[in-house]
Amino acid sequence: MSNMVLHNYYRSSTSYRVRIALEMKGR
């Protein structure tokens, strides 16, 4: 269960970072 939560957190964090990267790249 802990592993699943960690995986979800990792995916969320990665998605958030990619989003910021695209935002900065777009500018």
C-alpha positions as CSV (number, residue, x, y, z in Angstrom):
1,M,0.0,0.0,0.0
2,S,2.8,2.4,0.9
3,N,4.5,1.6,-2.4
4,M,1.3,2.5,-4.3
5,V,1.0,5.8,-2.5
6,L,4.7,6.6,-3.3
7,H,4.1,5.7,-7.0
8,N,1.1,8.0,-7.2
9,Y,3.1,10.8,-5.6
10,Y,6.0,10.2,-8.0
11,R,3.7,10.4,-11.0
12,S,2.0,13.5,-9.7
13,S,5.3,15.2,-9.0
14,T,6.7,14.3,-12.4
15,S,3.5,15.5,-14.1
16,Y,3.8,18.8,-12.2
17,R,7.4,19.3,-13.2
18,V,6.8,18.5,-16.9
19,R,3.9,21.0,-16.8
20,I,6.2,23.8,-15.5
21,A,8.9,22.9,-18.0
22,L,6.4,23.2,-20.9
23,E,5.1,26.4,-19.5
24,M,8.6,27.9,-19.4
25,K,9.5,26.5,-22.8
26,G,6.3,27.9,-24.2
27,R,7.4,31.4,-23.2
